[in-house]
Amino acid sequence: MKINVIGGEMSSREIDKYIEYVERKYVGRQIKGIDIVIDGDFVDLKTYFKDMDFQRAYRSTDYLVECTDKLNDAKQREFADIKRHDIDG
């Protein structure tokens, strides 16, 4: 993970605390890097994520999920009843 501190200096302990914060906020996502921007008394965090490979994406009422296991029982039944189309490739 690449960490950039911009606009000042910060101890490694402070940096570690911001990394912990971002990891708790984005559980399950792979973090590629964080920009820690010091702006006076404030700190802005810009988080960069690794690209995720999807083997298949399912569209369900305006959102995408990687697998139907993450959906509730009703949505899983709805996907089970959908007519599948062949993919040429």
N, C-alpha and C positions, 0 to 999 in steps of 0.2 A: 504494500500500500504506500503510495507516495503522498507525503504531507508537505504542504507549502504554507509557511507563515509569512504573511504579507503585511507591511505597514508597521513593523516593530519586532521586538524580540519576546520570546515566551520560554519559560522553563519546560524541560522535558516532562515534568509532572503535570503541568497545565495542559500540554499537548496530549498526554495520555488520557486525561479526563475528557477532553473534547472527542477523542477517538472512541472512548467508552460510550459517551453520549450518542454519537452517530450510530454506533453498532447496536445500541438498545433501540434507537428510533427506527432503524431499518432492519429489523430482525429478518433473516432469511435472504437478504439481498447481498450480493458480493460487491464490496466496496473497492474501487480501483484507486481512489485518491480523495483527499480533502484539502481544500484551500481554507485556511484560517486567516481571515482578514481582520486586522485590528483597526478599529475606527474610533479613536479616542477612548472612551470608557466602555465601548461596545465591541462585540466580536461578531462577525458574520461568518457563517459556515457555508461553503459550496461543496457539495458531495458529488463525486463522479462514480458511476457504477459500471461494472463489467457487463459486457453484452451477454444476455442470456440466450441460449439456444433453445428454441421451441421445436419439438418434434411435430407437434400439432397444436393448433390454437382453436378453441371453441368460442364462437360468438354467442353470447347469451344476454339479450336485452341490453345492448350497448356497452358491454364490457367483455374483455378477453380473459380467459383462464387457460393455464397450461394443460390441465387435465380436469376431467369432470368430477374427480374425487373431492375437489374443493367445493363443489356445489351442494346445496341442500337436496334432500330426497326428491322433492317435487321436480326440481330442475334436472336431476339425474334421470328420472322417469321420462321427462320431456325429451331429453337427448336420446334415450333408448328408442323412442318412437319415431325419430326423424329418419326420413329416407336418405340413405347415404348415396353420394355421387362418386363415381370412379374418378381417380386422379391419374391423368396420363403424364408420364414423365419418365 
